[in-house]
Amino acid sequence: MTFRTDSLAIANLYALLSAINASAAPIVITLGGLAGAYLLPEHKALATLPVSGFNVGVALMAAPASLLMFKVGRKRGFMAGTLLGFAAIILATLALWLHTFLLFVAALFLVGAANSFVQQYRFAASDYVDPPLKAKAISRVLIGGIAAAIIGPQIILHFKDLLYPTPFAGAFLMGGALFLTAFLCMNWLPDQSTQRTQISEDPARSRREIARQPKFAVSVLCGTASYALMAFVMTAAPLAMVGCGFDVSEAALGIQWHVLAMFVPSLFTGHLIHRYGHTAIIATGLLLLMACALIALHGVTLAHFYSALVLLGLGWNFGFIGATAALTETYTEAEKLKAQGLNDSILFGCVALGSLSSGLAYHVIGWELMNWLVIPIGLFCLSALFWLKKRPESQITKASTA
């Protein structure tokens, strides 16, 4: 079974959009905490609050974004999200120019709200393929992140001082150009209505019924843990690197290697899931996240930081894509907007909590203890996977394949 011609073109287009719009995330992640420390030097424990605002925006907008696309279709919904992102990142530039911390936090919250639409690209592409190929469609879209891993940090390196003497503002300003470019590309999207997916011979279950499926619960747990742990460690990493005497450019390159490690495996993750199954790939991702923590605990040289960030990205890729692919097998066509919105609300709510606590944790308990926390959470998720694997197939999920 292969991609249909229109499916391949649509998946590639969503990959292109991911490459453009997802490039804003490395800018926010790398510079959000550093800009927060610049704007609020007397309260450095709150430095990562802007990055947390970004993740809270993603979490709170996840369900409304799904609802909006149900009402107006994927294309119009994605265009609205892109315009929101453009306005928000220009507002972030203004906040830096005016030296206003709270306005900067609010702006990154809105950038996060716009990013919740970007997170829907993977589901939009998977709508166009047959069930056995959903993992490949999701993986194909995330390949766009490879370009994002290069574009975002390069914007930081070349434009962070564009509006000197205001640091970082130039990088955010150039981020606005990304959203405008994506908006123009969206004219090629088909008018992909989500309302037609509500027609089904079987009645749609409630969110509670969907969530009570063991496979749904474990998929959400592992996907959420993979993403939240990644956000928890990654958000503090630039602060830790600068705190250890490395400069902003070295921190930006570290995030670039990290984001590359997040998305380069997408070239083959879908194939690995198809061959070895969701459970093996998710478990591998969790083990890689724990390996990241062990490397970070071993030392604070540039090599240790870069190696840990690469393993952090690889662990996220396997854990998140594996869990997302497993999730698509737990709901029907009529239930998918409910299930996807519920998953993303839980997922990005925990991601927001992870990034929110990251700056405080870094200043209160330190980089070393932060990494120790990764290991028990990873072991708990591995236990949940083992428990699910031992259950009879009939008890794992009652949903037909979407």
C-alpha positions in Angstrom: 0.0 0.0 0.0 1.4 3.4 -0.9 0.5 7.1 -0.6 -2.0 8.3 -3.1 -0.7 11.0 -5.4 -2.7 13.8 -3.7 -1.8 12.4 -0.3 1.9 12.6 -1.1 1.6 16.2 -2.3 -0.4 17.2 0.7 2.0 15.6 3.1 4.9 17.3 1.5 3.1 20.7 1.6 2.4 20.2 5.3 6.1 19.3 5.8 7.0 22.6 4.0 4.7 24.6 6.3 6.2 22.8 9.3 9.6 23.8 8.1 8.6 27.5 8.0 6.3 27.9 10.9 8.1 25.5 13.3 11.2 27.7 12.8 9.7 30.2 15.3 9.9 27.6 18.1 13.7 27.4 18.2 13.8 31.2 18.4 11.4 31.3 21.3 13.1 28.4 23.1 16.6 29.7 22.7 16.0 33.3 23.4 12.9 33.3 25.6 14.7 32.6 28.8 17.7 34.8 28.0 15.4 37.6 27.0 13.4 37.1 30.2 16.6 37.4 32.2 17.5 40.6 30.3 14.0 42.1 30.9 13.8 41.1 34.5 17.3 40.9 35.9 16.3 41.2 39.5 14.1 38.0 39.4 16.1 35.5 37.3 14.1 32.6 38.6 11.2 33.9 36.4 13.5 34.1 33.3 11.8 31.1 31.6 8.3 32.5 32.2 8.1 33.8 28.6 8.9 30.2 27.3 6.2 28.9 29.7 3.8 31.4 28.3 4.5 30.0 24.8 3.7 26.4 26.0 0.6 27.6 27.9 -0.6 29.2 24.7 -0.2 25.9 22.9 -2.0 24.0 25.6 -5.0 26.4 25.9 -5.4 26.9 22.2 -5.2 23.2 21.3 -8.9 22.4 21.7 -10.2 25.8 20.3 -7.9 25.3 17.3 -9.5 21.9 16.5 -13.0 23.4 17.0 -12.2 26.4 14.7 -11.0 24.0 11.9 -14.2 22.0 12.4 -16.2 25.1 11.8 -14.2 26.7 8.9 -12.0 23.9 7.6 -8.3 23.1 7.9 -7.1 25.7 5.3 -8.9 28.7 6.8 -8.1 27.6 10.3 -4.4 27.3 9.5 -4.3 30.7 7.8 -5.9 32.3 10.9 -3.3 30.7 13.1 -0.5 31.9 10.9 -1.8 35.5 11.0 -2.0 35.2 14.8 1.6 34.1 14.9 2.7 37.0 12.7 1.0 39.6 15.0 2.2 37.9 18.1 5.9 37.7 17.2 5.8 41.4 16.1 4.4 42.2 19.5 7.3 40.3 21.1 9.7 42.4 19.1 7.9 45.5 20.4 8.0 44.3 24.0 11.8 43.9 23.8 12.1 47.3 22.2 10.0 48.8 25.1 11.7 46.7 27.7 8.4 45.3 29.0 8.5 41.9 30.6 4.8 41.2 31.0 4.1 42.3 27.4 6.8 39.9 26.2 5.3 37.1 28.2 1.8 37.9 26.7 3.3 38.0 23.2 5.0 34.6 23.5 1.7 33.2 24.9 0.1 34.3 21.6 3.0 32.8 19.6 2.3 29.6 21.4 -1.4 29.9 20.6 -0.5 30.1 17.0 1.9 27.2 17.3 -1.1 25.0 18.4 -2.2 25.2 14.8 1.2 24.0 13.7 0.8 21.0 15.9 -2.3 20.0 14.0 -0.4 19.6 10.7 0.5 16.0 11.6 -3.2 15.1 12.1 -4.2 17.0 8.9 -1.8 15.0 6.8 -2.7 11.7 8.4 -6.4 12.3 7.4 -5.3 11.7 3.8 -3.8 8.2 4.1 -4.9 4.7 4.9 -4.5 3.5 8.5 -1.3 1.5 8.0 0.4 4.6 6.6 -0.6 7.1 9.3 2.7 6.8 11.1 4.6 7.5 7.9 2.4 10.5 7.2 3.0 11.9 10.7 6.7 11.3 10.3 6.8 12.9 6.9 5.3 16.1 8.2 7.8 16.2 11.1 10.6 16.0 8.6 9.9 19.7 8.0 11.4 20.2 11.4 14.8 19.4 10.0 14.7 22.7 8.1 13.3 24.4 11.1 16.2 23.2 13.2 18.5 25.1 10.8 16.4 28.1 10.0 15.5 29.2 13.5 19.1 29.1 15.0 20.5 30.7 11.9 18.1 33.6 12.3 19.3 34.0 15.9 23.0 34.0 14.8 22.6 36.5 12.0 19.8 38.8 13.3 19.9 38.9 17.1 21.6 42.2 17.0 19.8 43.7 14.0 18.0 46.2 16.3 21.0 47.0 18.4 21.2 48.1 21.2 18.1 46.1 22.0 19.3 42.4 22.2 17.4 39.6 20.5 14.7 41.8 19.0 16.0 41.5 15.5 15.7 37.7 15.6 12.0 38.0 16.6 11.4 40.6 13.9 12.7 38.2 11.3 10.5 35.5 12.7 7.6 37.5 11.5 8.8 37.0 8.0 8.4 33.2 8.5 4.7 33.5 9.3 4.1 35.7 6.3 5.9 33.2 4.0 3.8 30.3 5.4 0.6 32.3 4.9 1.4 32.7 1.2 2.2 29.0 0.9 -1.1 28.1 2.5 -2.9 29.2 -0.7 -1.9 25.8 -2.1 -3.7 23.9 0.6 -6.9 22.1 -0.5 -10.1 23.1 1.1 -9.9 20.2 3.6 -13.1 20.2 5.6 -13.2 18.4 8.9 -17.0 18.3 9.1 -17.2 15.4 6.7 -15.3 13.2 9.1 -18.2 13.4 11.6 -20.3 11.1 9.4 -20.0 7.6 10.7 -22.1 4.5 11.1 -21.1 4.2 14.7 -22.1 6.9 17.3 -19.2 8.9 18.7 -18.2 8.2 22.2 -17.7 10.9 24.9 -14.2 12.2 25.8 -14.4 10.2 29.0 -15.1 6.9 27.2 -12.3 7.6 24.8 -9.9 8.5 27.6 -10.7 5.3 29.6 -9.2 3.1 27.0 -5.9 1.6 28.3 -4.1 2.2 25.0 -5.3 5.8 24.8 -4.2 6.5 28.4 -0.8 5.0 28.0 -0.2 6.7 24.6 -1.1 10.1 26.1 1.1 9.3 29.1 4.1 8.4 27.1 3.7 11.2 24.5 3.2 13.7 27.3 6.1 12.5 29.3 8.4 12.5 26.3 7.4 16.1 25.4 7.2 17.5 28.9 10.6 16.1 29.9 12.1 17.4 26.8 10.7 20.9 27.5 11.8 20.8 31.1 15.4 20.0 30.3 15.7 22.0 27.0 14.2 25.2 28.4 16.9 25.4 31.1 19.7 24.2 28.9 20.5 27.7 27.4 20.5 29.2 30.9 22.8 26.4 32.2 25.2 26.8 29.2 25.5 30.6 29.7 25.8 30.0 33.4 28.7 27.7 32.8 30.5 30.4 30.8 29.4 29.6 27.2 28.1 32.5 25.1 24.6 32.9 23.4 25.9 31.7 20.0 27.1 28.4 21.5 23.8 28.0 23.3 22.0 28.6 20.0 24.1 26.0 18.2 23.3 23.6 21.0 19.6 24.1 20.5 20.2 23.7 16.7 21.8 20.3 17.2 19.0 19.4 19.6 16.2 20.4 17.1 18.0 18.6 14.3 18.0 15.5 16.5 14.3 16.0 17.1 13.4 15.9 13.5 16.1 14.2 11.4 15.0 10.7 12.6 11.5 11.5 11.1 13.1 10.4 7.8 12.8 6.8 9.1 10.8 6.8 12.3 7.6 5.9 10.5 9.3 2.9 8.8 10.7 1.8 12.2 7.2 1.9 13.8 5.7 0.0 10.9 8.4 -2.7 11.3 8.9 -3.0 15.0 5.6 -1.5 16.4 4.7 1.4 18.6 5.7 -0.1 21.9 9.4 -0.8 20.9 9.8 2.7 19.4 8.2 4.5 22.4 10.4 2.5 24.8 13.5 3.3 22.8 12.6 7.0 23.1 12.2 6.8 26.9 15.5 5.1 27.2 17.2 7.8 25.1 15.7 10.5 27.4 17.2 8.7 30.4 20.5 8.4 28.6 20.4 12.2 28.0 20.0 12.7 31.8 23.0 10.5 32.5 25.2 12.3 30.1 24.2 15.7 31.6 25.0 14.4 35.0 28.5 13.3 33.9 29.8 16.8 33.2 29.2 20.4 32.1 31.6 20.8 29.2 30.3 21.9 25.8 30.6 18.3 24.6 28.4 17.1 27.5 25.7 19.8 26.8 25.6 19.0 23.1 25.6 15.3 23.5 22.8 15.5 26.1 20.7 17.8 23.9 21.1 15.5 20.9 19.9 12.5 23.0 17.1 14.6 24.3 16.0 15.3 20.7 16.2 11.7 19.6 14.3 10.6 22.7 11.5 13.1 22.0 11.2 12.0 18.4 10.8 8.3 19.1 8.6 8.8 22.1 6.4 11.5 20.6 5.9 10.1 17.1 5.5 6.5 18.5 2.8 7.7 21.0 1.1 9.9 18.4 0.9 7.0 15.9 -0.4 4.6 18.6 -3.0 7.3 19.6 -4.5 7.3 16.0 -5.6 3.7 16.6 -7.8 4.5 19.6 -10.6 6.5 18.0 -13.0 6.5 15.1 -13.4 9.1 12.3 -16.3 10.5 14.2 -14.3 10.8 17.4 -11.0 12.1 16.1 -11.4 15.8 16.8 -12.5 15.0 20.4 -9.6 12.7 20.8 -7.0 14.9 19.2 -8.1 18.0 21.1 -8.1 16.1 24.4 -4.6 14.7 23.7 -3.1 18.0 22.8 -4.8 19.8 25.8 -3.3 17.3 28.2 0.0 17.1 26.3 0.7 20.8 26.1 -0.7 21.6 29.5 2.0 19.3 30.9 4.6 20.8 28.6 3.7 24.2 29.8 4.1 23.0 33.4 7.5 21.5 32.5 8.8 24.7 31.0 7.2 26.9 33.7 8.9 24.9 36.4 12.2 24.7 34.5 13.6 28.2 35.2 12.5 27.9 38.9 14.0 24.4 39.2 17.3 25.5 37.6 17.7 28.3 40.2 16.4 26.4 43.2 17.6 22.8 42.8 20.2 23.2 40.0 21.0 21.6 36.6 22.1 18.3 38.2 19.0 17.5 40.2 16.8 18.5 37.3 18.3 15.7 35.2 17.9 13.2 38.1 14.2 13.8 37.9 14.0 12.5 34.3 15.0 8.9 35.3 12.1 7.9 37.6 9.5 9.4 35.2 11.0 7.5 32.3 10.9 4.3 34.3 7.3 4.9 35.3 6.3 5.3 31.6 8.3 2.1 30.7 6.3 0.3 33.4 3.0 1.5 31.9 4.1 0.3 28.4 5.0 -3.2 29.8 1.6 -3.3 31.6 -0.2 -2.5 28.4 1.7 -5.1 26.4 0.7 -7.8 28.9 -3.0 -7.0 28.7 -5.3 -9.0 26.3 -5.7 -7.2 22.9 -9.5 -7.0 23.4 -9.0 -4.9 26.5 -6.5 -2.4 25.0 -8.9 -0.5 22.8 -12.5 -0.7 21.7 -12.1 1.8 18.8 -12.0 0.9 15.2 -9.0 2.2 13.3 -9.4 5.8 12.1 
